[in-house]
């Protein structure tokens, strides 16, 4: 049976992160923000000057991270409609594959919703093949086959040479996981969707006993490819006394979507300090959290006082420990935010930090009048 399952999803066994495509209200200004605050290089551009009418896109890179920010140049069309409904948000969690046609065919045969058939895109630097399937809400996954392409990113993009304007340089390395929020009682359906269409398996699940405070609760399942390169936690609301962070997101995003992106770093202390120096705002952890930190997680390399000063959370499992921190929302709508994470062996998702994290989120909800 294991061989049959492997053969069935063979075209999806080498999935990896390719890029995140944001639809935003003003791509030029958003690109400047991510370069200045998060240390990205603005490495490419596509727009009317490069043959793409109706939109402007900026490519941001840092180590293995690639973000594309796109805005519409008029009030009509899919990009403008997406931003009008959701605000700035992640439209496409794009995945690299060796064979986009085979990946698309496999996913669709197993139940994925086809959005765009495989198509070649070429310029003087070669040819890339892209195909797109649907996911929760208006989110999509584009399969990107770029082995035959040697340009800056994809056809239509020209290189730019704008180094980061960030006063301090963080060290953001790669995507660790991408978290989606879905509606009431939809988590199991979407976990099954990824299982059937992509061949993913469930790594872990959390119920409202694991993720709850005095006021709010949620449930979550984490699904992943076999190599554990691409990991998707999926959250849904659970009954509580007040409106949860998931409900707040669904209200302001107007539906399901990507809630946050966890970005890996090799030195979270240096990276978070640099981001703070650049003006990035983080959720603040109550000082009392650190009083029992060593008793809960044991001895770690990082000094408790430094972690307290930076509000960095720590959790452990049987493979090691991990450190994490969460930014405040990246725009005025309380929707998309980033997690900064450093893994020291642990493959967990911070279960031991849920209480402190959600109390901090509730404090921000209360300030906005949305709790």
N, C-alpha and C positions, 0 to 999 in steps of 0.2 A: 504493500500500500504506500509506503514512504516513497518508493521509486515513482509510482504513478502520480503522486502529488507533485513531486519534484519535476517530472516531465511536463505536467500540466502547466506549471508556472515558470518554465525554464527561461522564457524571455524576460522575466521580471526578477531574476535571481541576482542581478548585478545593479540593482537600483542604487542611486546615490543622490544627494542634493545637487541640483544644478543652479537654480537661482530663485529668489523671491521677487515677484512682480507686484509692486504697489500701484494702485490707482489713487492719485492725489489731486488736490485742487490746484496746486501750483508747483510743478516739478522742479523748476529752477530754484525756487526758494527752499523747497524740501531738501533738495540735494545739498544746498549750502548748509542746512541745519545738520544733516547727517555727517557731512564732512567736518564741520566745526565742532560739533558736540561728541561725535562717536569716532572720529578719526579716519573716516573713509576717504579714499582717493576717488575723485570724479574722473573716470577713465574713458568714458565713451558717451556719444550723443547720437540720437536719431530724431529726425523731424523733417519739416518741409525742405530744408536745405539738403537733406540726404535722400529725398524721394518719398518720405512718409508724410502725406498730407493729413491734416486734421488733428495731429497729436505731437507732443514733444516728450522724449524719453532721455533720461540720464542713467548711465551705468555707474554704480558705486562698487568698489572692490576693496577688500582688506583680507589679506591672507587667502583662505579658501572661501570667503564670503563674497557673494555677488547679489546685489540688490539692483532692481530696475525700478525707477520712479517715472510714471507716465501721467501726463495730464492732457485733457482735451483742449483744443484751441477754439472751441465753440460750445454752445449750449446743448447740442444734439448728439446723439450717438451713445454707444454702450458705455464708454468711459465716463462721459459727463453724467449719465444716468446713474452709474454705479456710485460716483462720488456724491451726487445729490442725495441718494438714499442712505448710503453707509458712512459718508465722510471718508477721510483718508483711510485706506484699508488694503489688505493683501488680497488681490484677485487670484493670483496664480502661485501655487507652490510647485515649481517646476522640478522635474526629476531627470537626471541623466541616465541614459540607457545605451547599450551597444547597438541596439536595433530598434528604432522607434516604431517601425511598421509592425514588427512582431510583438512588441510590448503593447501597442494599441490593440492589436487583434486579440491578444490573450486577455487583456482586461475587459474588452467589450464582450467577447465570447462568454466570459464568466460573470457578466452582469453590470459592468460599468456603463454609464451613460455617455455615448459618443457626442462630443462637442465639435471637434474639428478633425476631419480625416487626415491621415498622413500626407504631408506636402513637402516638397523640396524648396529650399530657399537658397539662392546663390548670388555671389558677387565675385570680384576678382580674387578673393581669398579662399574660394572653395564653396562647398555646399554643406548645408545643415538640413536635417530632416526633423520636422516637428509634428506632433499629433496630440490632441487634447481630449481628456475625459472629465466628467463632472465629479463634484464632491458635494459636501454639505453647503446649503445656502447658494450663494453665487460664486463660491470658491471652485477653482478648477485645478487639474494637474496636467501640465504639458510635459510629454515625453520628449526629451531633447537628445538627438544623436548628432554629435559634433565632431566625430573622429576625422571627417573629411573637411573640416573648416579650420582655417588658421588666422582669421581676423580677430579684432579686438573682443568681439562677443558673438554677434550673429549678423547676418547680412542686413544692411540698412544702418548699421552703427559705424560711426567714424571715431577714431581715437581722440581723446582729449588728454591734456597733461596737467591737470589741476591737482597738485598735491594737497593733502589735508590742511585746512586752515586751523586745525585744533591746536590750542596752546600747549596741551599735554597729549601725549600719544598713548592711547590704550593699546592693548594687544588682544584684539578680538580675532579668534582663529577660524571658527566654523560653526555651522548650525548643529546643535545637539538634538533638539526636538522642536516640533511645531504643534501648538495646542489649539484645538478647535472647540468652540462652544456651540452646542446644539440645543434644540427646544426640549420641552418637557417630554420625558419618556421616549426620546429619540436616540439615546446613547447606544443601546443594544443594537438597534437597526443599523447604525453607521459602523459600529464595530464589525457586524456581520458583513456589511458592504465591503469593507477592506479585506476581510477574510476571504470572501468569495471572489471578488474582482482582482485582488492583488496577491492573494495567497499569504496574507499577513497572519500572524498568530498573536494571541493576547499575552503580553508580558506580565501585567498586574492589573488589579482593579481595586477601587476604593469606594466604599459606600458612605452613606451619610453619618454613620458612626465614626468613620475615620476622618471625614472632612466636615467638621461642624463647629460652631461656636454657640454661645447662648442664644444668638439671634438667627443665624443663617446656616445653610447646609448645601452640599452638592454631592454628586456622584461622578466617578471618572473611571474610564478604562483606557489602558495604553496598549496600542497595537503596533507591530513592527514587522519589518521584513526579516528573513531568516538570518541575515548577517548582522542585524541590529544596527544598521547604518541609518535607516529612515524610521523614525519613531513618531507616532501620532497619539498623544493623549487626547481623549475626547470627553468633554465635560457636559453634564446636564444639570439643571436645577433640581433640588430636593426641597421638600416641605420644611419651612422654618417659620419663626415668629415674624421675621421681617424679610425684605427683598434681598436676595443674595447677589453676590457679584456677577453670577451668571445671568440672572434676570436683568440686572442693570445693563450688562453688555447687550443682551438681546433687544432690550428696549431702545438703546441708543444706536446700535448697529442696524436695527430693523431686520433682525433675522440672524440665522446661524452664520458663523464666520471664524476666521483665525483670531483667537484672543491674544496669544503671545508667542514669541519666538525665543527659545532658549539658545543663547550663543555661548560657545565654549571658549575658555581662556586657559592659558597655562600658568597665569599668575594673577589670581583674582584680587589680591591686595593692591598690586600695582595698577591693575586695570580699573578697579573701582575708584581708587584715588584720582587717577587721571580723568575719568569720566566726571567725577564730582568737581574737579578743578575746571572742567569745560562747561559746567553748568547743568549737567544731567541731574535730574531729581529722582531720588529713590524713596521707596517706602521705608519708614523708620521703624526699627525693631525696639520694643520696650527693653529698657536696661535690665529688668529683672530676668529676661530670657537667658542672659549670660551668667547669672549667679549659679545655676546648676548645670552649665554646659559641659564641664569636664566630667561630672558625675553621670551625665546622660550618654556622652559619646566617647569618653575616655580621653587619653592623651593624644593630642594632634600637634602638628608642626607649627601651626600659626598661634600667635599669642592671643589670649582671650581679650586683652585690653584693646588690641588693634581691631579685632573683629567687632567688639562693642562700638568702637569709635566709628567704624564704617557701616555698621548695621548688617553685617554679613551673617547669614544663617548657616548652620552646620547640621548634617545628618549622617548616619552611618548604616551600613548593612554588613552582611557576613564577608563582603569582598573588600571593604575599606570604608572611606568616608567621602563626602562631597560638600562643597561650599556653594552657596547661591545667594543671590539678591535680586530684587525686582524693581525696575523703574516705575515711576508713575506713568500714566497714559502719555503717549507721545504726541497727542493732539488734544484739543479742547474737549472733544467727545471722550467720555471715559470708556474707550474701547481698546485699541491695540497697545501693547507694551512689550518690553523686552525683559528677559531673565538673563543674568550673567551667571555662568556656572563653571566651576572647576571640579573635575572628578579626580579623586585620589583613590582609585580602585573601585569605588562604589558605582553601581549601576542603578541606584534608586532614584526616586523622583521627589524626595524630600518629605516623606510621610511624617517624620518627626517634627517637621517645621510647620505643618498645616495650621495648627492652632495659632501660633504667633503670626504667621503670614496673614491669615484671614481676619484676625483682630486688627491688624494694621490696615488691611483693605477696608474693613468696616469703618474705621476712623475716617478714611478719605471719603467713603460713601456718605457718611454723616455730614461732613463739611459741605458736600454738594447737595445735601437734602434728599438723597436717594436711598437711604437705608430704610 
